[in-house]
Amino acid sequence: MTIEPGSPNVAANIPGSITKPRIWFSIHQRGGTTVEMYREHIQHVVNSFDENEPMRVFLHDNLSSHLHQTVTDVIVGDGHSVITRPPYCPCDGPIEYFFNYLEKRLRHCNQDITTIADLRHVLTVLLNNPGQCDGYFSYCGYLP
């Protein structure tokens, strides 16, 4: 999953605005995040940016597939930068707060999930309605 905090320079209700941050996600039935799966995900994210958009800084945790050179090559090769978080510092990563939010919402919907298709549907709905993502980025010091 990749989350881009909203920009105050983008009109409300437009993807990329404060009220509608952009979220890219992939749902796979097989477990674990392999290097190839993550590289494909990052390639999809990088390819979704328009040519006139500013370069991005990607903030990763220390999962080995996130740190692999092929993933870095995709990001840096397109002119973007990469920052990795220090090990075992979940408090400085906005994604950790978003995962907590997502987990709480999934528990609330637990009775509606009986199949893989149900899980995919609920996740898709939740990920397309991200709540207060910018609050997580602000709390961690990435937005004013």
N, C-alpha and C positions, 0 to 999 in steps of 0.2 A: 504494500500500500504506500502511496505517495500522496502527501497533502501539501498544497501550496496555500499559505495564508492569503487572505484577500487583500486587495490593494484599495486604499481610499481614493485612488485616482480612477477607479473603474465604477461606472454607474451601478447602483443597487440592482439586484436580480439579474445581473450579467455574470456568467461564469468568470471567476477571478476577482469578484468584488468582495468587500468585507462581509456582506450578507450571504454570499454564495461562493465560498472558496472552492477551488478546483481539487478534486480528489480522483486519483487513478487507483484502480485496484484490480486484482486478479484473484479468482477463486478457483483453486485446484482441489480435486478430490484426493490426489495422492499427497501424503504428508511431507512436511519439510520444505525448506526453501533452498533449492539447488542453485548453483552458480548460473547455470543456463536459464532457469526459470526467471531469476532475478535480472539477469542481463537482458532478456527479452522484455521484461516489464519496464526496465529503465529505458530501453531503446524506444518502446512505445511512448513513454512520457516525453522523452527528448523530441521525438518526431512530431508530437502534438503541438509544440511551440511554433508560433508564426515567426517568420524571418525578422520582422521588425520588433519582436519582443526582446526585453533585456535578458542578458545572460543570468542564469540561476546559480545558486549555491545549494548543493545537495548535502543535507545533514544525515549521516548514517550512524547507526549504532555499530557495535563491533561483531555482528554476526559474520562469520567467515565468508559467506557468499556475498555480503555487501562490500567487503574489503578486497575482493578478488580483482586482479589487474584488468581482466576483460571488462568488468563493470566500470572501473575507473576510466578505461580507454574510451568507452561509449560516451561518458559524461564529458571528459576533458576534450575528446576529439571533436565535440560539437561546440567547444568554447566555454563550457560551464566549469565550475569549481566543485571540489568535494571537501567536506569537513567531517571528521569522525569524532564521535563523543568519547570521552575517557571511559574506560571499562567500569562497569558497575555504578553508573551515575544516572539512574532512571529519572531523577528529579529535574535534570536539565534537558529532557527530551519531550517535546510536546506530543510526540506520537504515543508515549507511554500513557499520558492522560487521556488521549483519544481512545486507546485500546481499553482503558478502564471504563470509559463512557460506553463504548461498544459492548463490552462484556456485561455491564449492568443492563443495557437495553435488551441484549440477547436473553438474559435470565428472565426479564419481564415478559418476553415473547415465547419462552420455553414451551409452554403448553401448545403452541401453534406449530411447533417444529417436530414433525414425525418422520420426514424423509430428507434426503439430500437436496431434492428440489425445493422443499420448504425452507431449508437452511439457506440455500442460495437466494431465494426470493426475499427472505427477511434481511439478509445481509445487504442485498442490493438496495432495498428500501432504506435501510439505516445509513448506508454509505452515501446515498444520494440526498440525504437530509442530515447533514453532519452536526447540527446543533451549533454550539459556540466554539468552534475551532480556534478563532482568533484569541479567545480568552486563554487558551493553552499556550499559544505562541507568545502572548504578552507576558503571562506569568513566568515563562522560562526566559524572558528577556530578549526575544527575537523581534518583537514589535513594540513600539512606544506605548 
